[in-house]
């Protein structure tokens, strides 16, 4: 029996400059498929890293995310630092992110090193800026919705067309449950609605965790 059906497209390989350990005694390691279409394999050395990856993919001004990016610096490029993410925005800005728990911020060695790294990043024009992310930067609502979007990664064109035909005629906002019932495809319709929210064709009226009771409105196909 074949493992993959005809027409199956596998995700693209990770672009990380180094592979993370498969197993660690001190923290989790994880792999995920992110992005549009078949997606791309991505990796992280902690749940915190993976959470921030998911959130970055949800941002409307983010066009690319690469994990585990090596930066060589020093007068002879004798030193290296690996950024957890290099994010590119629609404005062409590249932001180098280091992800660490707040408990690590008490280390003078770590903060001192990052000051040096940030100076060299500007000196070598490696990125537009260097930023530090911790668990304090995570909005639980945004993270919940980012993970929900990732869970409905696979497209169902027929169901999405059916949702668009109903949604573009909306006057005002309706709940996800109501729109699902009007589309009439049950689970397929519900997942297609979530997909269109992820694509920003539909938008939540309020900043809240996405549930069947969430009010949404039609925004149209985004260019």
C-alpha beads as a LAMMPS data file, in Angstrom:
LAMMPS data file: protein, C-alpha beads

223 atoms
222 bonds

1 atom types
1 bond types

-500.0 500.0 xlo xhi
-500.0 500.0 ylo yhi
-500.0 500.0 zlo zhi

Masses

1 110.0

Atoms # bond

1 1 1 0.000 0.000 0.000
2 1 1 1.505 3.404 -0.924
3 1 1 2.236 5.745 1.965
4 1 1 1.316 8.882 0.021
5 1 1 -1.601 9.391 -2.336
6 1 1 -1.076 10.619 -5.878
7 1 1 -0.473 14.359 -5.923
8 1 1 0.755 14.574 -2.339
9 1 1 3.287 17.386 -1.914
10 1 1 5.687 17.168 1.000
11 1 1 6.713 20.281 2.953
12 1 1 9.956 21.992 2.012
13 1 1 13.077 21.361 4.057
14 1 1 14.061 23.579 6.962
15 1 1 16.408 26.456 6.156
16 1 1 18.000 26.412 9.616
17 1 1 21.783 26.830 9.690
18 1 1 22.079 24.145 12.334
19 1 1 20.059 21.139 13.379
20 1 1 18.750 21.037 16.915
21 1 1 19.286 17.977 19.077
22 1 1 16.688 15.276 18.603
23 1 1 16.542 14.693 22.341
24 1 1 17.446 16.870 25.317
25 1 1 17.392 16.112 29.045
26 1 1 16.910 19.763 29.969
27 1 1 14.280 21.126 27.586
28 1 1 11.907 20.037 24.846
29 1 1 12.806 19.936 21.177
30 1 1 10.131 20.201 18.533
31 1 1 9.449 20.223 14.807
32 1 1 6.489 21.736 12.962
33 1 1 5.261 22.461 9.456
34 1 1 4.396 26.132 8.975
35 1 1 3.420 28.450 6.154
36 1 1 1.099 28.379 3.180
37 1 1 0.613 25.497 0.756
38 1 1 2.612 22.387 1.610
39 1 1 4.493 24.500 4.151
40 1 1 8.038 24.226 5.391
41 1 1 9.581 22.137 8.153
42 1 1 10.727 24.199 11.113
43 1 1 12.398 23.319 14.392
44 1 1 12.877 24.773 17.844
45 1 1 14.676 24.002 21.070
46 1 1 11.854 24.922 23.437
47 1 1 8.090 25.315 23.595
48 1 1 8.707 29.041 24.017
49 1 1 10.498 29.160 20.659
50 1 1 7.733 27.240 18.926
51 1 1 5.061 29.488 20.455
52 1 1 6.814 32.599 19.165
53 1 1 7.226 31.006 15.727
54 1 1 3.480 30.359 15.572
55 1 1 2.712 33.943 16.583
56 1 1 5.061 35.404 13.973
57 1 1 3.301 33.444 11.220
58 1 1 0.028 35.024 12.349
59 1 1 1.256 38.619 11.951
60 1 1 -0.142 40.390 8.855
61 1 1 3.132 42.222 8.184
62 1 1 5.378 39.122 8.308
63 1 1 6.338 37.559 4.970
64 1 1 9.085 35.144 6.016
65 1 1 10.450 33.417 9.121
66 1 1 13.701 31.427 9.223
67 1 1 14.751 29.631 12.386
68 1 1 18.189 28.891 13.873
69 1 1 20.055 31.494 11.788
70 1 1 23.807 31.734 12.244
71 1 1 25.481 35.136 12.563
72 1 1 29.273 35.295 12.380
73 1 1 30.933 38.362 13.846
74 1 1 34.207 39.787 15.108
75 1 1 36.991 41.416 13.123
76 1 1 37.800 38.066 11.511
77 1 1 34.355 36.478 11.844
78 1 1 35.832 34.325 14.591
79 1 1 32.693 34.303 16.781
80 1 1 29.161 33.150 16.081
81 1 1 25.708 33.545 17.536
82 1 1 22.627 31.616 16.453
83 1 1 19.425 33.663 16.395
84 1 1 16.253 31.740 17.094
85 1 1 14.419 33.547 14.279
86 1 1 15.141 35.943 11.435
87 1 1 11.844 37.584 10.463
88 1 1 11.244 39.581 7.279
89 1 1 8.375 42.079 7.142
90 1 1 6.352 43.480 4.261
91 1 1 8.333 46.712 4.648
92 1 1 11.557 44.816 3.917
93 1 1 12.771 45.005 7.506
94 1 1 14.703 42.016 8.876
95 1 1 14.470 41.446 12.616
96 1 1 16.820 39.047 14.410
97 1 1 15.084 37.488 17.413
98 1 1 16.560 35.724 20.410
99 1 1 14.019 33.819 22.510
100 1 1 14.760 33.235 26.186
101 1 1 12.736 32.756 29.384
102 1 1 12.742 35.711 31.770
103 1 1 14.765 33.657 34.269
104 1 1 17.741 33.903 31.908
105 1 1 17.637 37.685 31.925
106 1 1 19.199 37.778 35.375
107 1 1 22.479 36.601 33.867
108 1 1 24.932 39.462 33.332
109 1 1 26.949 37.250 30.985
110 1 1 23.937 36.718 28.721
111 1 1 22.911 40.377 28.627
112 1 1 26.494 41.489 28.067
113 1 1 26.904 39.043 25.203
114 1 1 23.679 40.212 23.561
115 1 1 24.818 43.836 23.720
116 1 1 27.979 42.865 21.844
117 1 1 26.023 40.774 19.332
118 1 1 23.547 43.614 18.723
119 1 1 26.441 46.031 18.062
120 1 1 27.976 43.691 15.509
121 1 1 24.608 43.082 13.837
122 1 1 24.387 46.817 13.136
123 1 1 28.064 47.013 12.170
124 1 1 27.764 44.204 9.596
125 1 1 24.210 45.189 8.540
126 1 1 23.047 41.637 9.188
127 1 1 19.555 42.769 10.247
128 1 1 17.570 45.947 10.826
129 1 1 17.322 45.315 14.557
130 1 1 17.853 42.745 17.315
131 1 1 15.000 41.915 19.688
132 1 1 14.585 39.688 22.699
133 1 1 11.386 37.700 23.250
134 1 1 10.296 36.026 26.497
135 1 1 7.120 34.413 27.796
136 1 1 6.025 37.907 28.897
137 1 1 5.660 38.862 25.219
138 1 1 3.067 36.177 24.529
139 1 1 -0.602 37.165 24.392
140 1 1 -2.498 33.949 25.309
141 1 1 -5.332 34.887 22.940
142 1 1 -2.987 35.422 19.997
143 1 1 -1.164 32.167 20.753
144 1 1 -4.429 30.208 20.982
145 1 1 -5.583 31.535 17.609
146 1 1 -2.163 30.963 16.032
147 1 1 -2.219 27.313 17.089
148 1 1 -5.799 27.003 15.844
149 1 1 -4.751 28.349 12.459
150 1 1 -1.896 25.853 12.298
151 1 1 -4.342 23.017 13.011
152 1 1 -6.358 23.825 9.860
153 1 1 -3.351 24.088 7.564
154 1 1 -4.738 21.789 4.838
155 1 1 -6.857 23.564 2.256
156 1 1 -10.293 22.408 1.073
157 1 1 -10.925 24.585 -2.023
158 1 1 -14.497 23.393 -2.560
159 1 1 -15.515 24.211 1.014
160 1 1 -13.672 27.549 0.960
161 1 1 -15.509 28.591 -2.225
162 1 1 -18.815 27.673 -0.565
163 1 1 -17.948 29.799 2.484
164 1 1 -16.982 32.768 0.289
165 1 1 -20.259 32.593 -1.626
166 1 1 -22.212 32.896 1.622
167 1 1 -19.850 35.234 3.496
168 1 1 -19.555 37.905 0.766
169 1 1 -23.298 38.490 1.091
170 1 1 -23.168 39.061 4.831
171 1 1 -24.567 42.286 6.207
172 1 1 -22.711 42.971 9.399
173 1 1 -21.297 40.215 11.600
174 1 1 -22.426 36.670 12.446
175 1 1 -21.083 33.942 14.682
176 1 1 -18.885 31.212 13.259
177 1 1 -21.593 28.709 14.235
178 1 1 -24.262 30.608 12.280
179 1 1 -22.082 30.887 9.185
180 1 1 -21.234 27.177 9.424
181 1 1 -24.930 26.335 9.468
182 1 1 -25.635 28.603 6.484
183 1 1 -22.797 27.046 4.448
184 1 1 -24.171 23.575 5.217
185 1 1 -20.975 21.517 5.019
186 1 1 -20.715 20.770 8.744
187 1 1 -17.099 20.098 9.807
188 1 1 -15.722 20.960 6.366
189 1 1 -17.469 24.300 6.440
190 1 1 -16.247 25.050 9.957
191 1 1 -12.638 24.294 9.035
192 1 1 -12.955 26.353 5.852
193 1 1 -14.180 29.308 7.904
194 1 1 -11.148 29.006 10.154
195 1 1 -8.947 28.882 7.058
196 1 1 -10.469 32.108 5.725
197 1 1 -9.951 33.754 9.108
198 1 1 -6.311 32.686 8.889
199 1 1 -6.164 34.152 5.347
200 1 1 -7.785 37.370 6.677
201 1 1 -10.716 37.063 4.299
202 1 1 -12.876 36.831 7.404
203 1 1 -12.084 38.840 10.542
204 1 1 -13.029 38.452 14.184
205 1 1 -14.912 41.499 15.434
206 1 1 -13.361 41.279 18.911
207 1 1 -9.918 40.357 20.224
208 1 1 -10.777 36.983 21.720
209 1 1 -10.102 33.263 21.486
210 1 1 -11.736 31.924 18.336
211 1 1 -14.714 29.685 19.203
212 1 1 -18.011 28.806 17.461
213 1 1 -19.512 31.851 19.251
214 1 1 -16.957 34.306 17.835
215 1 1 -18.464 37.121 15.782
216 1 1 -16.859 37.454 12.357
217 1 1 -17.281 39.705 9.316
218 1 1 -16.367 39.450 5.633
219 1 1 -13.270 41.402 4.566
220 1 1 -12.826 40.046 1.058
221 1 1 -10.007 38.186 -0.679
222 1 1 -6.713 39.750 0.318
223 1 1 -4.185 40.603 -2.408

Bonds

1 1 1 2
2 1 2 3
3 1 3 4
4 1 4 5
5 1 5 6
6 1 6 7
7 1 7 8
8 1 8 9
9 1 9 10
10 1 10 11
11 1 11 12
12 1 12 13
13 1 13 14
14 1 14 15
15 1 15 16
16 1 16 17
17 1 17 18
18 1 18 19
19 1 19 20
20 1 20 21
21 1 21 22
22 1 22 23
23 1 23 24
24 1 24 25
25 1 25 26
26 1 26 27
27 1 27 28
28 1 28 29
29 1 29 30
30 1 30 31
31 1 31 32
32 1 32 33
33 1 33 34
34 1 34 35
35 1 35 36
36 1 36 37
37 1 37 38
38 1 38 39
39 1 39 40
40 1 40 41
41 1 41 42
42 1 42 43
43 1 43 44
44 1 44 45
45 1 45 46
46 1 46 47
47 1 47 48
48 1 48 49
49 1 49 50
50 1 50 51
51 1 51 52
52 1 52 53
53 1 53 54
54 1 54 55
55 1 55 56
56 1 56 57
57 1 57 58
58 1 58 59
59 1 59 60
60 1 60 61
61 1 61 62
62 1 62 63
63 1 63 64
64 1 64 65
65 1 65 66
66 1 66 67
67 1 67 68
68 1 68 69
69 1 69 70
70 1 70 71
71 1 71 72
72 1 72 73
73 1 73 74
74 1 74 75
75 1 75 76
76 1 76 77
77 1 77 78
78 1 78 79
79 1 79 80
80 1 80 81
81 1 81 82
82 1 82 83
83 1 83 84
84 1 84 85
85 1 85 86
86 1 86 87
87 1 87 88
88 1 88 89
89 1 89 90
90 1 90 91
91 1 91 92
92 1 92 93
93 1 93 94
94 1 94 95
95 1 95 96
96 1 96 97
97 1 97 98
98 1 98 99
99 1 99 100
100 1 100 101
101 1 101 102
102 1 102 103
103 1 103 104
104 1 104 105
105 1 105 106
106 1 106 107
107 1 107 108
108 1 108 109
109 1 109 110
110 1 110 111
111 1 111 112
112 1 112 113
113 1 113 114
114 1 114 115
115 1 115 116
116 1 116 117
117 1 117 118
118 1 118 119
119 1 119 120
120 1 120 121
121 1 121 122
122 1 122 123
123 1 123 124
124 1 124 125
125 1 125 126
126 1 126 127
127 1 127 128
128 1 128 129
129 1 129 130
130 1 130 131
131 1 131 132
132 1 132 133
133 1 133 134
134 1 134 135
135 1 135 136
136 1 136 137
137 1 137 138
138 1 138 139
139 1 139 140
140 1 140 141
141 1 141 142
142 1 142 143
143 1 143 144
144 1 144 145
145 1 145 146
146 1 146 147
147 1 147 148
148 1 148 149
149 1 149 150
150 1 150 151
151 1 151 152
152 1 152 153
153 1 153 154
154 1 154 155
155 1 155 156
156 1 156 157
157 1 157 158
158 1 158 159
159 1 159 160
160 1 160 161
161 1 161 162
162 1 162 163
163 1 163 164
164 1 164 165
165 1 165 166
166 1 166 167
167 1 167 168
168 1 168 169
169 1 169 170
170 1 170 171
171 1 171 172
172 1 172 173
173 1 173 174
174 1 174 175
175 1 175 176
176 1 176 177
177 1 177 178
178 1 178 179
179 1 179 180
180 1 180 181
181 1 181 182
182 1 182 183
183 1 183 184
184 1 184 185
185 1 185 186
186 1 186 187
187 1 187 188
188 1 188 189
189 1 189 190
190 1 190 191
191 1 191 192
192 1 192 193
193 1 193 194
194 1 194 195
195 1 195 196
196 1 196 197
197 1 197 198
198 1 198 199
199 1 199 200
200 1 200 201
201 1 201 202
202 1 202 203
203 1 203 204
204 1 204 205
205 1 205 206
206 1 206 207
207 1 207 208
208 1 208 209
209 1 209 210
210 1 210 211
211 1 211 212
212 1 212 213
213 1 213 214
214 1 214 215
215 1 215 216
216 1 216 217
217 1 217 218
218 1 218 219
219 1 219 220
220 1 220 221
221 1 221 222
222 1 222 223
